[in-house]
Amino acid sequence: MTINEKISQIKKTIEEIKNITKNLSNETILESKIEKMRNEILMLKKGIGESIDELDEILGDEDARS
């Protein structure tokens, strides 16, 4: 997954959180879904960080060859 795809997924998840908070009245279900989405955001954030690290390594290798 590219960085743009990961960012897009984060935006989608945030929108889902907003929609859930508007539409749900059952607090337990709401808390459960928010926690699940929070975990998804954390996983995406970690993936983006790893992608950036990989990109830095690639670019570093390219600079060293130049």
N, C-alpha and C positions, 0 to 999 in steps of 0.2 A: 504494500500500500504506500503510495507516495505521500509526501508531507501535505500537499494540498488536499488529498483524499482524507487524510486523518483530520485535518482542520475542518473540512466539510462535515465529517462525522461528528466532531465535537459540537459544531453549530447545530446540527440536527438533534443531537442529544439534549442540548440546552433548550431548544424549542419544545422538545417533548416534555421536558421538566416543566416549562412554563404552562403548556397545555394541561398537564396533569394537575398542577396546582389550581388551575381555574376550574377544572371539571370534576374533581373528586371531592367527596365530602367525608369519606371514611379515612380518618387520620392514620390508621394502621397500614392500610393499603398504600396510602400516599407516602408514608415514611419508607416502606419497603421498596417501592418503585424509585423513589429519590435515591436511596442508598445503592440500589442496583445501577442506576445511571451515573451516580458519583463514581462508582467503581469502574464503569466503562470509560468515563472521562480520564480517570487516573491511568488506566491501561493505555489509552490513546496518547496521553501526555508522555508516558514512558516510551512508547513506540516512536513518537516524534523525536524525543531526546536521543534515542538510539540511532534513528535515521540521520540526525544532525551529526552525531559522533562519527558515523560511517562516512558521511559526506566530507567531514573535516579530514578524516584519514585519507580518503581518495584524493582530495584537493592537496593535502600535504605531500602525498606521494607524487602527484603531478608537478608540484612546485619543485620538489627535489630533483626531478628528472630534467627540469628546464634549465 
